[in-house]
Every structure is written in C-alpha cells, then in structure tokens.
C-alpha cells in the first residue's frame, strides 16, 4: 500500500473529515501540521493548491477532502 500523507492545520474541519475518512477505511497515514507560515507556503508552492488538507497517496497529489471523498465514492480509495 502506498504511503498516505495528509498536510493539515488543527482548526480545519475538512482536515478532520479527511482524517476520519482514512481512519474509517483503516488507511494508515502520516499527518503533517502546516500551521507555520513557512510550511504552508512550501506545500502551496509544491502543489499550487491554496487550501488544506492536501493529500498525497504515494508521490501523487490527489487534492483535498472533496477529491478524497470522490475517490471513496468511486470505490478507488480501497
């Protein structure tokens, strides 16, 4: 199974939803807090995605919570 990494900030409801979805599927993931401005700027520059969560499966950036939920809805998260 490829490594899943979720870039989050503590007060983000979509970050919480993404983590709950992954936990409900028993998908192990690494959470990286990007509350610090420098960390947030780094991940935004890497993905060109301005919001969190930012979710990677392996080296592939899949997007945020909505895109993760879409993968689940399509049966592709398994």
PyMOL Python script that loads the backbone (N, CA, C, O; Angstrom):
from pymol import cmd

cmd.read_pdbstr("""\
ATOM      1  N   UNK A   1       0.846  -1.178   0.000  1.00  0.00           N
ATOM      2  CA  UNK A   1       0.000   0.000   0.000  1.00  0.00           C
ATOM      3  C   UNK A   1       0.892   1.242   0.000  1.00  0.00           C
ATOM      4  O   UNK A   1       1.820   1.327   0.805  1.00  0.00           O
ATOM      5  N   UNK A   2       0.630   2.205  -0.886  1.00  0.00           N
ATOM      6  CA  UNK A   2       1.446   3.417  -0.905  1.00  0.00           C
ATOM      7  C   UNK A   2       1.233   4.245   0.364  1.00  0.00           C
ATOM      8  O   UNK A   2       0.173   4.194   0.987  1.00  0.00           O
ATOM      9  N   UNK A   3       2.246   4.995   0.723  1.00  0.00           N
ATOM     10  CA  UNK A   3       2.184   5.855   1.895  1.00  0.00           C
ATOM     11  C   UNK A   3       1.195   6.992   1.634  1.00  0.00           C
ATOM     12  O   UNK A   3       1.180   7.575   0.550  1.00  0.00           O
ATOM     13  N   UNK A   4       0.376   7.296   2.628  1.00  0.00           N
ATOM     14  CA  UNK A   4      -0.571   8.409   2.534  1.00  0.00           C
ATOM     15  C   UNK A   4      -0.091   9.507   3.479  1.00  0.00           C
ATOM     16  O   UNK A   4       0.183   9.260   4.653  1.00  0.00           O
ATOM     17  N   UNK A   5       0.005  10.723   2.943  1.00  0.00           N
ATOM     18  CA  UNK A   5       0.414  11.878   3.735  1.00  0.00           C
ATOM     19  C   UNK A   5      -0.665  12.938   3.625  1.00  0.00           C
ATOM     20  O   UNK A   5      -1.132  13.261   2.533  1.00  0.00           O
ATOM     21  N   UNK A   6      -1.056  13.482   4.786  1.00  0.00           N
ATOM     22  CA  UNK A   6      -2.102  14.499   4.832  1.00  0.00           C
ATOM     23  C   UNK A   6      -1.519  15.747   5.494  1.00  0.00           C
ATOM     24  O   UNK A   6      -1.137  15.716   6.664  1.00  0.00           O
ATOM     25  N   UNK A   7      -1.453  16.832   4.746  1.00  0.00           N
ATOM     26  CA  UNK A   7      -0.978  18.113   5.270  1.00  0.00           C
ATOM     27  C   UNK A   7      -2.190  18.863   5.810  1.00  0.00           C
ATOM     28  O   UNK A   7      -3.160  19.092   5.087  1.00  0.00           O
ATOM     29  N   UNK A   8      -2.130  19.244   7.085  1.00  0.00           N
ATOM     30  CA  UNK A   8      -3.298  19.782   7.772  1.00  0.00           C
ATOM     31  C   UNK A   8      -2.946  21.003   8.613  1.00  0.00           C
ATOM     32  O   UNK A   8      -1.779  21.345   8.805  1.00  0.00           O
ATOM     33  N   UNK A   9      -4.010  21.652   9.111  1.00  0.00           N
ATOM     34  CA  UNK A   9      -3.899  22.614  10.197  1.00  0.00           C
ATOM     35  C   UNK A   9      -4.945  22.202  11.231  1.00  0.00           C
ATOM     36  O   UNK A   9      -5.999  21.682  10.865  1.00  0.00           O
ATOM     37  N   UNK A  10      -4.669  22.428  12.514  1.00  0.00           N
ATOM     38  CA  UNK A  10      -5.523  21.870  13.571  1.00  0.00           C
ATOM     39  C   UNK A  10      -6.995  22.293  13.541  1.00  0.00           C
ATOM     40  O   UNK A  10      -7.854  21.491  13.906  1.00  0.00           O
ATOM     41  N   UNK A  11      -7.313  23.497  13.131  1.00  0.00           N
ATOM     42  CA  UNK A  11      -8.683  24.000  13.218  1.00  0.00           C
ATOM     43  C   UNK A  11      -9.491  23.830  11.930  1.00  0.00           C
ATOM     44  O   UNK A  11     -10.562  24.422  11.797  1.00  0.00           O
ATOM     45  N   UNK A  12      -9.008  23.047  11.003  1.00  0.00           N
ATOM     46  CA  UNK A  12      -9.655  22.880   9.699  1.00  0.00           C
ATOM     47  C   UNK A  12     -10.668  21.724   9.737  1.00  0.00           C
ATOM     48  O   UNK A  12     -10.279  20.579   9.964  1.00  0.00           O
ATOM     49  N   UNK A  13     -11.952  22.007   9.519  1.00  0.00           N
ATOM     50  CA  UNK A  13     -12.941  20.921   9.541  1.00  0.00           C
ATOM     51  C   UNK A  13     -12.769  19.925   8.393  1.00  0.00           C
ATOM     52  O   UNK A  13     -13.070  18.742   8.554  1.00  0.00           O
ATOM     53  N   UNK A  14     -12.294  20.386   7.250  1.00  0.00           N
ATOM     54  CA  UNK A  14     -12.086  19.468   6.129  1.00  0.00           C
ATOM     55  C   UNK A  14     -10.901  18.536   6.393  1.00  0.00           C
ATOM     56  O   UNK A  14     -10.888  17.389   5.946  1.00  0.00           O
ATOM     57  N   UNK A  15      -9.918  19.042   7.117  1.00  0.00           N
ATOM     58  CA  UNK A  15      -8.797  18.187   7.528  1.00  0.00           C
ATOM     59  C   UNK A  15      -9.307  17.083   8.443  1.00  0.00           C
ATOM     60  O   UNK A  15      -8.925  15.922   8.298  1.00  0.00           O
ATOM     61  N   UNK A  16     -10.166  17.446   9.381  1.00  0.00           N
ATOM     62  CA  UNK A  16     -10.733  16.458  10.297  1.00  0.00           C
ATOM     63  C   UNK A  16     -11.540  15.410   9.536  1.00  0.00           C
ATOM     64  O   UNK A  16     -11.449  14.219   9.835  1.00  0.00           O
ATOM     65  N   UNK A  17     -12.318  15.841   8.568  1.00  0.00           N
ATOM     66  CA  UNK A  17     -13.123  14.905   7.765  1.00  0.00           C
ATOM     67  C   UNK A  17     -12.237  13.947   6.972  1.00  0.00           C
ATOM     68  O   UNK A  17     -12.524  12.753   6.887  1.00  0.00           O
ATOM     69  N   UNK A  18     -11.164  14.475   6.394  1.00  0.00           N
ATOM     70  CA  UNK A  18     -10.248  13.625   5.621  1.00  0.00           C
ATOM     71  C   UNK A  18      -9.623  12.573   6.529  1.00  0.00           C
ATOM     72  O   UNK A  18      -9.536  11.404   6.155  1.00  0.00           O
ATOM     73  N   UNK A  19      -9.190  12.980   7.714  1.00  0.00           N
ATOM     74  CA  UNK A  19      -8.573  12.029   8.639  1.00  0.00           C
ATOM     75  C   UNK A  19      -9.586  10.985   9.113  1.00  0.00           C
ATOM     76  O   UNK A  19      -9.254   9.805   9.231  1.00  0.00           O
ATOM     77  N   UNK A  20     -10.805  11.413   9.380  1.00  0.00           N
ATOM     78  CA  UNK A  20     -11.841  10.452   9.783  1.00  0.00           C
ATOM     79  C   UNK A  20     -12.143   9.449   8.674  1.00  0.00           C
ATOM     80  O   UNK A  20     -12.328   8.263   8.943  1.00  0.00           O
ATOM     81  N   UNK A  21     -12.194   9.914   7.442  1.00  0.00           N
ATOM     82  CA  UNK A  21     -12.449   9.011   6.321  1.00  0.00           C
ATOM     83  C   UNK A  21     -11.333   7.978   6.210  1.00  0.00           C
ATOM     84  O   UNK A  21     -11.601   6.786   6.061  1.00  0.00           O
ATOM     85  N   UNK A  22     -10.088   8.430   6.281  1.00  0.00           N
ATOM     86  CA  UNK A  22      -8.967   7.492   6.192  1.00  0.00           C
ATOM     87  C   UNK A  22      -8.975   6.503   7.355  1.00  0.00           C
ATOM     88  O   UNK A  22      -8.727   5.312   7.166  1.00  0.00           O
ATOM     89  N   UNK A  23      -9.259   6.996   8.548  1.00  0.00           N
ATOM     90  CA  UNK A  23      -9.325   6.102   9.715  1.00  0.00           C
ATOM     91  C   UNK A  23     -10.448   5.083   9.568  1.00  0.00           C
ATOM     92  O   UNK A  23     -10.282   3.922   9.942  1.00  0.00           O
ATOM     93  N   UNK A  24     -11.588   5.503   9.029  1.00  0.00           N
ATOM     94  CA  UNK A  24     -12.719   4.585   8.865  1.00  0.00           C
ATOM     95  C   UNK A  24     -12.407   3.471   7.870  1.00  0.00           C
ATOM     96  O   UNK A  24     -13.000   2.394   7.922  1.00  0.00           O
ATOM     97  N   UNK A  25     -11.462   3.744   6.959  1.00  0.00           N
ATOM     98  CA  UNK A  25     -11.052   2.754   5.968  1.00  0.00           C
ATOM     99  C   UNK A  25      -9.814   1.978   6.426  1.00  0.00           C
ATOM    100  O   UNK A  25      -9.276   1.159   5.680  1.00  0.00           O
ATOM    101  N   UNK A  26      -9.367   2.243   7.660  1.00  0.00           N
ATOM    102  CA  UNK A  26      -8.143   1.626   8.204  1.00  0.00           C
ATOM    103  C   UNK A  26      -6.928   1.900   7.319  1.00  0.00           C
ATOM    104  O   UNK A  26      -6.066   1.039   7.143  1.00  0.00           O
ATOM    105  N   UNK A  27      -6.874   3.102   6.770  1.00  0.00           N
ATOM    106  CA  UNK A  27      -5.736   3.507   5.948  1.00  0.00           C
ATOM    107  C   UNK A  27      -4.753   4.248   6.857  1.00  0.00           C
ATOM    108  O   UNK A  27      -5.081   5.311   7.382  1.00  0.00           O
ATOM    109  N   UNK A  28      -3.566   3.703   7.044  1.00  0.00           N
ATOM    110  CA  UNK A  28      -2.580   4.436   7.845  1.00  0.00           C
ATOM    111  C   UNK A  28      -2.104   5.666   7.071  1.00  0.00           C
ATOM    112  O   UNK A  28      -1.964   5.627   5.848  1.00  0.00           O
ATOM    113  N   UNK A  29      -1.858   6.752   7.796  1.00  0.00           N
ATOM    114  CA  UNK A  29      -1.406   7.972   7.147  1.00  0.00           C
ATOM    115  C   UNK A  29      -0.506   8.751   8.083  1.00  0.00           C
ATOM    116  O   UNK A  29      -0.563   8.617   9.305  1.00  0.00           O
ATOM    117  N   UNK A  30       0.325   9.568   7.463  1.00  0.00           N
ATOM    118  CA  UNK A  30       1.164  10.491   8.209  1.00  0.00           C
ATOM    119  C   UNK A  30       0.509  11.859   8.133  1.00  0.00           C
ATOM    120  O   UNK A  30       0.166  12.323   7.045  1.00  0.00           O
ATOM    121  N   UNK A  31       0.335  12.501   9.264  1.00  0.00           N
ATOM    122  CA  UNK A  31      -0.221  13.850   9.294  1.00  0.00           C
ATOM    123  C   UNK A  31       0.920  14.836   9.490  1.00  0.00           C
ATOM    124  O   UNK A  31       1.762  14.663  10.370  1.00  0.00           O
ATOM    125  N   UNK A  32       0.937  15.871   8.659  1.00  0.00           N
ATOM    126  CA  UNK A  32       1.955  16.910   8.751  1.00  0.00           C
ATOM    127  C   UNK A  32       1.237  18.236   8.996  1.00  0.00           C
ATOM    128  O   UNK A  32       0.470  18.704   8.154  1.00  0.00           O
ATOM    129  N   UNK A  33       1.495  18.833  10.155  1.00  0.00           N
ATOM    130  CA  UNK A  33       0.892  20.111  10.516  1.00  0.00           C
ATOM    131  C   UNK A  33       1.624  21.229   9.771  1.00  0.00           C
ATOM    132  O   UNK A  33       2.836  21.393   9.912  1.00  0.00           O
ATOM    133  N   UNK A  34       0.878  21.987   8.983  1.00  0.00           N
ATOM    134  CA  UNK A  34       1.464  23.098   8.234  1.00  0.00           C
ATOM    135  C   UNK A  34       0.913  24.436   8.733  1.00  0.00           C
ATOM    136  O   UNK A  34       0.686  25.356   7.948  1.00  0.00           O
ATOM    137  N   UNK A  35       0.704  24.528  10.044  1.00  0.00           N
ATOM    138  CA  UNK A  35       0.220  25.776  10.637  1.00  0.00           C
ATOM    139  C   UNK A  35       1.227  26.903  10.486  1.00  0.00           C
ATOM    140  O   UNK A  35       0.849  28.066  10.343  1.00  0.00           O
ATOM    141  N   UNK A  36       2.498  26.561  10.519  1.00  0.00           N
ATOM    142  CA  UNK A  36       3.553  27.549  10.360  1.00  0.00           C
ATOM    143  C   UNK A  36       3.502  28.122   8.938  1.00  0.00           C
ATOM    144  O   UNK A  36       3.362  27.375   7.969  1.00  0.00           O
ATOM    145  N   UNK A  37       3.616  29.430   8.821  1.00  0.00           N
ATOM    146  CA  UNK A  37       3.511  30.092   7.509  1.00  0.00           C
ATOM    147  C   UNK A  37       4.512  29.548   6.498  1.00  0.00           C
ATOM    148  O   UNK A  37       4.172  29.365   5.329  1.00  0.00           O
ATOM    149  N   UNK A  38       5.736  29.290   6.932  1.00  0.00           N
ATOM    150  CA  UNK A  38       6.759  28.790   6.002  1.00  0.00           C
ATOM    151  C   UNK A  38       6.391  27.409   5.481  1.00  0.00           C
ATOM    152  O   UNK A  38       6.568  27.127   4.296  1.00  0.00           O
ATOM    153  N   UNK A  39       5.881  26.548   6.354  1.00  0.00           N
ATOM    154  CA  UNK A  39       5.460  25.214   5.920  1.00  0.00           C
ATOM    155  C   UNK A  39       4.284  25.311   4.957  1.00  0.00           C
ATOM    156  O   UNK A  39       4.237  24.602   3.952  1.00  0.00           O
ATOM    157  N   UNK A  40       3.352  26.175   5.264  1.00  0.00           N
ATOM    158  CA  UNK A  40       2.176  26.353   4.411  1.00  0.00           C
ATOM    159  C   UNK A  40       2.580  26.879   3.037  1.00  0.00           C
ATOM    160  O   UNK A  40       2.064  26.419   2.019  1.00  0.00           O
ATOM    161  N   UNK A  41       3.497  27.837   3.006  1.00  0.00           N
ATOM    162  CA  UNK A  41       3.981  28.376   1.731  1.00  0.00           C
ATOM    163  C   UNK A  41       4.694  27.300   0.926  1.00  0.00           C
ATOM    164  O   UNK A  41       4.549  27.236  -0.295  1.00  0.00           O
ATOM    165  N   UNK A  42       5.465  26.453   1.607  1.00  0.00           N
ATOM    166  CA  UNK A  42       6.208  25.389   0.920  1.00  0.00           C
ATOM    167  C   UNK A  42       5.256  24.413   0.241  1.00  0.00           C
ATOM    168  O   UNK A  42       5.436  24.092  -0.933  1.00  0.00           O
ATOM    169  N   UNK A  43       4.239  23.933   0.969  1.00  0.00           N
ATOM    170  CA  UNK A  43       3.336  22.935   0.392  1.00  0.00           C
ATOM    171  C   UNK A  43       2.470  23.570  -0.695  1.00  0.00           C
ATOM    172  O   UNK A  43       2.166  22.916  -1.693  1.00  0.00           O
ATOM    173  N   UNK A  44       2.072  24.817  -0.523  1.00  0.00           N
ATOM    174  CA  UNK A  44       1.273  25.500  -1.539  1.00  0.00           C
ATOM    175  C   UNK A  44       2.093  25.693  -2.817  1.00  0.00           C
ATOM    176  O   UNK A  44       1.565  25.528  -3.917  1.00  0.00           O
ATOM    177  N   UNK A  45       3.358  26.035  -2.688  1.00  0.00           N
ATOM    178  CA  UNK A  45       4.221  26.190  -3.857  1.00  0.00           C
ATOM    179  C   UNK A  45       4.422  24.849  -4.564  1.00  0.00           C
ATOM    180  O   UNK A  45       4.510  24.798  -5.791  1.00  0.00           O
ATOM    181  N   UNK A  46       4.495  23.775  -3.794  1.00  0.00           N
ATOM    182  CA  UNK A  46       4.707  22.444  -4.375  1.00  0.00           C
ATOM    183  C   UNK A  46       3.491  21.969  -5.169  1.00  0.00           C
ATOM    184  O   UNK A  46       3.635  21.382  -6.241  1.00  0.00           O
ATOM    185  N   UNK A  47       2.291  22.225  -4.636  1.00  0.00           N
ATOM    186  CA  UNK A  47       1.083  21.669  -5.239  1.00  0.00           C
ATOM    187  C   UNK A  47       0.260  22.675  -6.037  1.00  0.00           C
ATOM    188  O   UNK A  47      -0.588  22.292  -6.843  1.00  0.00           O
ATOM    189  N   UNK A  48       0.513  23.961  -5.808  1.00  0.00           N
ATOM    190  CA  UNK A  48      -0.311  25.024  -6.403  1.00  0.00           C
ATOM    191  C   UNK A  48      -1.760  24.898  -5.937  1.00  0.00           C
ATOM    192  O   UNK A  48      -2.685  25.263  -6.663  1.00  0.00           O
ATOM    193  N   UNK A  49      -1.951  24.383  -4.732  1.00  0.00           N
ATOM    194  CA  UNK A  49      -3.262  24.190  -4.126  1.00  0.00           C
ATOM    195  C   UNK A  49      -3.313  25.081  -2.894  1.00  0.00           C
ATOM    196  O   UNK A  49      -2.499  24.889  -1.991  1.00  0.00           O
ATOM    197  N   UNK A  50      -4.224  26.044  -2.808  1.00  0.00           N
ATOM    198  CA  UNK A  50      -4.160  27.052  -1.750  1.00  0.00           C
ATOM    199  C   UNK A  50      -4.773  26.659  -0.407  1.00  0.00           C
ATOM    200  O   UNK A  50      -4.631  27.397   0.569  1.00  0.00           O
ATOM    201  N   UNK A  51      -5.439  25.532  -0.339  1.00  0.00           N
ATOM    202  CA  UNK A  51      -6.144  25.176   0.893  1.00  0.00           C
ATOM    203  C   UNK A  51      -5.650  23.845   1.460  1.00  0.00           C
ATOM    204  O   UNK A  51      -4.922  23.100   0.803  1.00  0.00           O
ATOM    205  N   UNK A  52      -6.062  23.572   2.680  1.00  0.00           N
ATOM    206  CA  UNK A  52      -5.794  22.281   3.313  1.00  0.00           C
ATOM    207  C   UNK A  52      -7.124  21.590   3.537  1.00  0.00           C
ATOM    208  O   UNK A  52      -8.155  22.257   3.617  1.00  0.00           O
ATOM    209  N   UNK A  53      -7.126  20.277   3.640  1.00  0.00           N
ATOM    210  CA  UNK A  53      -5.965  19.405   3.619  1.00  0.00           C
ATOM    211  C   UNK A  53      -5.401  19.272   2.207  1.00  0.00           C
ATOM    212  O   UNK A  53      -6.077  19.519   1.208  1.00  0.00           O
ATOM    213  N   UNK A  54      -4.150  18.876   2.172  1.00  0.00           N
ATOM    214  CA  UNK A  54      -3.507  18.494   0.916  1.00  0.00           C
ATOM    215  C   UNK A  54      -3.076  17.045   1.103  1.00  0.00           C
ATOM    216  O   UNK A  54      -2.307  16.723   2.008  1.00  0.00           O
ATOM    217  N   UNK A  55      -3.576  16.193   0.247  1.00  0.00           N
ATOM    218  CA  UNK A  55      -3.431  14.749   0.449  1.00  0.00           C
ATOM    219  C   UNK A  55      -2.615  14.137  -0.683  1.00  0.00           C
ATOM    220  O   UNK A  55      -2.873  14.364  -1.865  1.00  0.00           O
ATOM    221  N   UNK A  56      -1.627  13.358  -0.277  1.00  0.00           N
ATOM    222  CA  UNK A  56      -0.789  12.616  -1.217  1.00  0.00           C
ATOM    223  C   UNK A  56      -0.977  11.132  -0.972  1.00  0.00           C
ATOM    224  O   UNK A  56      -0.998  10.684   0.175  1.00  0.00           O
ATOM    225  N   UNK A  57      -1.111  10.375  -2.038  1.00  0.00           N
ATOM    226  CA  UNK A  57      -1.065   8.917  -1.979  1.00  0.00           C
ATOM    227  C   UNK A  57       0.173   8.528  -2.765  1.00  0.00           C
ATOM    228  O   UNK A  57       0.237   8.688  -3.983  1.00  0.00           O
ATOM    229  N   UNK A  58       1.156   8.013  -2.037  1.00  0.00           N
ATOM    230  CA  UNK A  58       2.467   7.828  -2.642  1.00  0.00           C
ATOM    231  C   UNK A  58       3.002   9.203  -2.995  1.00  0.00           C
ATOM    232  O   UNK A  58       2.943  10.119  -2.174  1.00  0.00           O
ATOM    233  N   UNK A  59       3.516   9.360  -4.190  1.00  0.00           N
ATOM    234  CA  UNK A  59       4.019  10.650  -4.650  1.00  0.00           C
ATOM    235  C   UNK A  59       2.968  11.464  -5.385  1.00  0.00           C
ATOM    236  O   UNK A  59       3.237  12.581  -5.829  1.00  0.00           O
ATOM    237  N   UNK A  60       1.769  10.903  -5.513  1.00  0.00           N
ATOM    238  CA  UNK A  60       0.707  11.568  -6.287  1.00  0.00           C
ATOM    239  C   UNK A  60      -0.141  12.462  -5.399  1.00  0.00           C
ATOM    240  O   UNK A  60      -0.701  12.011  -4.400  1.00  0.00           O
ATOM    241  N   UNK A  61      -0.233  13.735  -5.772  1.00  0.00           N
ATOM    242  CA  UNK A  61      -1.104  14.680  -5.081  1.00  0.00           C
ATOM    243  C   UNK A  61      -2.523  14.446  -5.571  1.00  0.00           C
ATOM    244  O   UNK A  61      -2.796  14.577  -6.764  1.00  0.00           O
ATOM    245  N   UNK A  62      -3.436  14.097  -4.655  1.00  0.00           N
ATOM    246  CA  UNK A  62      -4.808  13.811  -5.065  1.00  0.00           C
ATOM    247  C   UNK A  62      -5.751  14.981  -4.826  1.00  0.00           C
ATOM    248  O   UNK A  62      -6.872  14.977  -5.336  1.00  0.00           O
ATOM    249  N   UNK A  63      -5.324  15.984  -4.062  1.00  0.00           N
ATOM    250  CA  UNK A  63      -6.170  17.132  -3.797  1.00  0.00           C
ATOM    251  C   UNK A  63      -6.521  17.232  -2.329  1.00  0.00           C
ATOM    252  O   UNK A  63      -5.728  16.882  -1.455  1.00  0.00           O
ATOM    253  N   UNK A  64      -7.737  17.722  -2.071  1.00  0.00           N
ATOM    254  CA  UNK A  64      -8.202  17.923  -0.710  1.00  0.00           C
ATOM    255  C   UNK A  64      -9.258  16.896  -0.318  1.00  0.00           C
ATOM    256  O   UNK A  64      -9.350  15.814  -0.900  1.00  0.00           O
ATOM    257  N   UNK A  65     -10.049  17.265   0.681  1.00  0.00           N
ATOM    258  CA  UNK A  65     -11.061  16.343   1.187  1.00  0.00           C
ATOM    259  C   UNK A  65     -12.066  15.946   0.101  1.00  0.00           C
ATOM    260  O   UNK A  65     -12.393  14.766  -0.027  1.00  0.00           O
ATOM    261  N   UNK A  66     -12.551  16.896  -0.671  1.00  0.00           N
ATOM    262  CA  UNK A  66     -13.566  16.584  -1.684  1.00  0.00           C
ATOM    263  C   UNK A  66     -13.051  15.550  -2.690  1.00  0.00           C
ATOM    264  O   UNK A  66     -13.788  14.653  -3.097  1.00  0.00           O
ATOM    265  N   UNK A  67     -11.796  15.680  -3.081  1.00  0.00           N
ATOM    266  CA  UNK A  67     -11.219  14.732  -4.032  1.00  0.00           C
ATOM    267  C   UNK A  67     -11.021  13.362  -3.384  1.00  0.00           C
ATOM    268  O   UNK A  67     -11.197  12.332  -4.036  1.00  0.00           O
ATOM    269  N   UNK A  68     -10.654  13.351  -2.096  1.00  0.00           N
ATOM    270  CA  UNK A  68     -10.521  12.087  -1.371  1.00  0.00           C
ATOM    271  C   UNK A  68     -11.875  11.394  -1.269  1.00  0.00           C
ATOM    272  O   UNK A  68     -11.974  10.185  -1.482  1.00  0.00           O
ATOM    273  N   UNK A  69     -12.912  12.152  -0.944  1.00  0.00           N
ATOM    274  CA  UNK A  69     -14.253  11.591  -0.847  1.00  0.00           C
ATOM    275  C   UNK A  69     -14.722  11.083  -2.208  1.00  0.00           C
ATOM    276  O   UNK A  69     -15.400  10.059  -2.282  1.00  0.00           O
ATOM    277  N   UNK A  70     -14.374  11.777  -3.274  1.00  0.00           N
ATOM    278  CA  UNK A  70     -14.734  11.324  -4.625  1.00  0.00           C
ATOM    279  C   UNK A  70     -14.070   9.984  -4.932  1.00  0.00           C
ATOM    280  O   UNK A  70     -14.695   9.110  -5.530  1.00  0.00           O
ATOM    281  N   UNK A  71     -12.806   9.814  -4.527  1.00  0.00           N
ATOM    282  CA  UNK A  71     -12.147   8.513  -4.709  1.00  0.00           C
ATOM    283  C   UNK A  71     -12.897   7.424  -3.964  1.00  0.00           C
ATOM    284  O   UNK A  71     -13.075   6.319  -4.477  1.00  0.00           O
ATOM    285  N   UNK A  72     -13.333   7.737  -2.758  1.00  0.00           N
ATOM    286  CA  UNK A  72     -14.110   6.770  -1.970  1.00  0.00           C
ATOM    287  C   UNK A  72     -15.430   6.446  -2.658  1.00  0.00           C
ATOM    288  O   UNK A  72     -15.811   5.280  -2.764  1.00  0.00           O
ATOM    289  N   UNK A  73     -16.126   7.479  -3.124  1.00  0.00           N
ATOM    290  CA  UNK A  73     -17.418   7.281  -3.791  1.00  0.00           C
ATOM    291  C   UNK A  73     -17.300   6.431  -5.051  1.00  0.00           C
ATOM    292  O   UNK A  73     -18.222   5.699  -5.409  1.00  0.00           O
ATOM    293  N   UNK A  74     -16.145   6.538  -5.722  1.00  0.00           N
ATOM    294  CA  UNK A  74     -15.895   5.765  -6.949  1.00  0.00           C
ATOM    295  C   UNK A  74     -15.346   4.366  -6.651  1.00  0.00           C
ATOM    296  O   UNK A  74     -15.121   3.572  -7.565  1.00  0.00           O
ATOM    297  N   UNK A  75     -15.132   4.072  -5.359  1.00  0.00           N
ATOM    298  CA  UNK A  75     -14.580   2.775  -4.989  1.00  0.00           C
ATOM    299  C   UNK A  75     -13.086   2.649  -5.255  1.00  0.00           C
ATOM    300  O   UNK A  75     -12.551   1.542  -5.308  1.00  0.00           O
ATOM    301  N   UNK A  76     -12.417   3.782  -5.421  1.00  0.00           N
ATOM    302  CA  UNK A  76     -10.997   3.754  -5.776  1.00  0.00           C
ATOM    303  C   UNK A  76     -10.087   3.986  -4.578  1.00  0.00           C
ATOM    304  O   UNK A  76      -8.865   3.900  -4.706  1.00  0.00           O
ATOM    305  N   UNK A  77     -10.663   4.278  -3.416  1.00  0.00           N
ATOM    306  CA  UNK A  77      -9.834   4.513  -2.232  1.00  0.00           C
ATOM    307  C   UNK A  77      -9.335   3.217  -1.647  1.00  0.00           C
ATOM    308  O   UNK A  77      -8.287   3.188  -1.002  1.00  0.00           O
ATOM    309  N   UNK A  78     -10.077   2.135  -1.865  1.00  0.00           N
ATOM    310  CA  UNK A  78      -9.649   0.824  -1.372  1.00  0.00           C
ATOM    311  C   UNK A  78      -8.399   0.423  -2.095  1.00  0.00           C
ATOM    312  O   UNK A  78      -7.857  -0.652  -1.840  1.00  0.00           O
TER     313      UNK A  78
END
""", "prot")
cmd.dss("prot")
cmd.show_as("cartoon", "prot")
cmd.util.cbc("prot")
cmd.orient("prot")
